[in-house]
Amino acid sequence: MFLVTGATGNVGAELVRALAESGERVRAVSRSGRNEGLPAGVAAVAGDLNRPETVRDALDGVRGLFLMPGYEGQRRILADARDAGVRRVVLLSGLSAGTGDRDNAVAGYLLAAEDAVRESGLGWTFVRPTSFMTNALRLAAQIREGDTVRVPFPDARTTDIDPYDIAEVARHALLSDDFAGRVLEVTGPEALLPADRVRMLGEALGRDLHAVGLGHEEARAEMEAAGMPKPYVDAFFGFFVDGTLDESVVLPTVEQVTGRPPRTFARWAREHAEAFR
């Protein structure tokens, strides 16, 4: 039995599917506990990672745990997992953890999560992806309204990754001892500018879309207006303006772990085109 937290999220939902298709028994933990959209045979469980007592019973009989970072109950959940006989945990972290910058709000919470897992006494693997391709969904409202798309950090070239590929790496890490005690940094197959992704979305939609870069103050104002806490806004400005994080380097990890190259953004755009119509 495998327990997947964040089971309705971008990566968790893909991992639930991948494990189920591999013939594994899966419990899918989400706050709602709803089973709509889950593969047949997957057990839906309601649980809140900020309230570890709501997750405790779901750990019974579990061999491997996929854990989301950044929740208050993480250390207690890890202790309960150890007591329940869980053998390994695969933590979804992020590439920024590799900076070691604990003063950065994003890198800091990822590093704290990694610390908790390392200290848990469980076998572990960390999966550190670059930015998700699904971040492009934030542009959907603009694209529905017109052909000009305003984008932050227009000069930041990033190797965005499909959550499908993150989940496939996590699946291998859960099923095999080969990745125990390893940090797996995973990227997409190409370094693209925001304008490249906007163009590819346009091609998938049969439209001629144009990206317009936001100035720094405009970008900051829009991110804060969308509800992003200021420390997180500062963190992303540190990454993509000050250059404290380089997401432009293509790494071979996905192919090394799964045996096939990661999916391209053009493919992701085609497969998710309806979300932009």
N, C-alpha and C positions, 0 to 999 in steps of 0.2 A: 504494500500500500504506500502511495506517495501523497503527501499533503502539499497542496499549492495554495499559498496565500496570494491575495490580490488577484483572485481567479477570474474576475471580470475585466481586468485591466489589459493594456496593450500586450504585455508579455505574458501575463498569467493565463489569459484566455488561449493564447497560442500554445502554451506549454500544456495546459489541460488537454487540448486537442491532440497534441503530439504524443503525449503519454498514453492516452486512450487508444489512439490508432496503433500504438506499439503493443497493445494488449495488456497494459498495466492497469492495476486498480488505482483509482484516483479519488481523493476527497478535495473538493473545490471550496475554499473558504473565501467568503465575501461578506461585507456588512449586511447585505440583504438576505443572503442565503438562498436566493432564488435559483431555480434550476433551468429556467428558460434559456435555450440556446446551448446548453451543455450537451456533450456527446452522450449517447446512451450508455448507461451503466455507471456514470460518474455521480458520486454522492455530493450533493450541495449541502454546505454547512454554513450557518450564520456565525460570524466571529468578528471581533473588533481587535486589531493588534494593539490598540491602546488599553484594552481591558483583557489581559492575558487569561483571566478565569473563563472567558468565553471561548477560548481556543483549546483549553486543557484537554477536554474529553476527546476532541478530534485527533489528538496525537496518539491515542491508543492503537497499537498494531502498525504504526507507521515506520517505514524503513528509511525514507528520505524526505526532507523538508525543503521546499523552495520558499525563501523568505524575502519579503520586501523590506527595505531599509527605512529608518527614520521614524519609528514608532516608539512610544513611551514604554510599552510592555515587552520590548524585545528581549531584554535579559531574562525576565521571568519566563517567557515562552521558551527560550533556549534551555533554561534549567529544567522546565517541565518536559521538554523534548528529550533531554538526556535521561531524566528519570523514567520516561516512558520507553526507553530503549531505542530511540531513533539513532541511526548509524551515521548519517551525514546530513549536512545542510548546504544548500547552494544559495548564496546570497546574491541578489541583484544589487550591484553597486554602480559605479560610474567611472568613466575615464578620469574625471577630475580628482578622484581619490589618489591617483598616482602623483599628484602635485605635492601631497603631504601638507597642504596649506589648511590648517585647522581654523584660521581666522576667516577663511572664505565660507560663507554660510552653507553653500551646496557641498563643497568638498568636505567641510567639517562634519556635517551629519552623516555623510557616507563613511568617513573614517571612523566615526564613533560606532557606526553599525558594524564595520569590519572588526574593530577592537572587541566588541561584545561577542562576535562569533568566534574569533581566535581564542578568547578566554573561556569559551563555553565547555570545553572538553569534548566537543563533537568533531568528527571529521568534517572538513569544509572545503569549498571551492568558491572563489569570488568571480563573478562575471561582471566585467567593467565595460559597458558599451559606450560608444559615442552618442551623439544626439540621435533621437528616433526619427525615422521617416514620417511617422504619424504626427509629428509636430506641424507638418504642412497643413493638417486639418484646420489649424488656426486661421488659415487664409481663406477658408471656404466661403465665409460670408462676403468678403470682398470680391471673390471671383464670381459669385452669383450676381453681384451688382454691376460688374463692369470688367473691362479688360486691363485696367491699370491696378497693379497690386503693390501696396506699400509694404516694404520689408525692413526689419531692423538688421543691423550689422551687415550691410551689403557687401563688405569686403572680406567677410569671414568665410573662408573655404573649409568645408567640413565633410567628413566621410560618413554621412548619416547612414544608419543601419535599419533594416526592416525588423520589427519586433519578432517576426517569424524566425529570423536567423538567430536572434538572441535566445529564443525559446528552444531552438534546436541544439544550441550549445549547452544550455541548461539541462536539457533532457539527457544528453550524453554524460554530463557531469554527475547527474543523479544516478544513472544506470551503471557507471563504470568506476572502478577504483583508480583508473589511469590519471584522473585529474585531481586527486586528493591533495590538499595543501597547495594548490596552484591558484594563481591569479590569471584569469583569462581576459585579456583586453581584446575586444571585438569591434570591428568597424565594417562599414559597407565597402563596396568594391571601387569607389571612385570619389575623389574630392571635388565637390561642387560648390559654386557660389549660390546664394539665394536666387539670383536671376536665372541660373541654369535650371533650378527646380521649378520656378514659375514657368519657364519656357516649356519644360517637359510636361507640366500639368496642362498647359495650353494644347500641346500636341495630342495628349490623351483625350482632351475634350473637343478637339477639332476647332480650336480658337487660337487667335493670335494675342497672347497675353504678354504684358510688359511689366517688368519690375521697376519700381522707383524706390531708391534707398532712403530710409529715414535718417535725419540727422540725429546726433546723440541725444539731444534734449527731447526731441520728438519721441524717439524710441523709449526713453526713460518714462516720459509722461504717459505714453500709451500702455506700457507694461504695468505701471502702478495703477492706472485707471482700470485695467483688466483684473485687478485684485492681487497681483503678485506682491508679496511683502518686500519692503525696501531692501532688507539684507540680501534677498535672493536677486533682486534687480542689480544690486551692487556686485553680486557674485558673477552674474553673466557679463556685466561690463568688464569685470576683471578678466574673465576668460577671453572675450571676443574683441575688446577694445584695447585693454592693456597687454593682451597677449600672454597671460599666465597659463593658458591651456592651448595646446596645438592639436586640433582634431582633423588636421589636413593629411595626416599620414595614413596610408592604406596598410593595414596589417593582415597577415595571412591566416589569422587564428581560426576564422569560421571554416575555411577549407581544411585546415589541419585537423580540426576536431570532427567535422561532419563528413568530410570527403567530397564536398562540392563547394563551389564559390558562393559568396553571398549574393542575394538578389539585388538587382539594380533599382534605382529610384524610378526609372522609366517604367519598369514592370509594376512597381508599387502604384504609380500614378494610374496606369491602365486598370489595375484591379480595383482601385478605389475611386474611379472617376465619378460614380454616381453620387458620392458624398459632396461633390463640388457643383452639381447641376442644380 
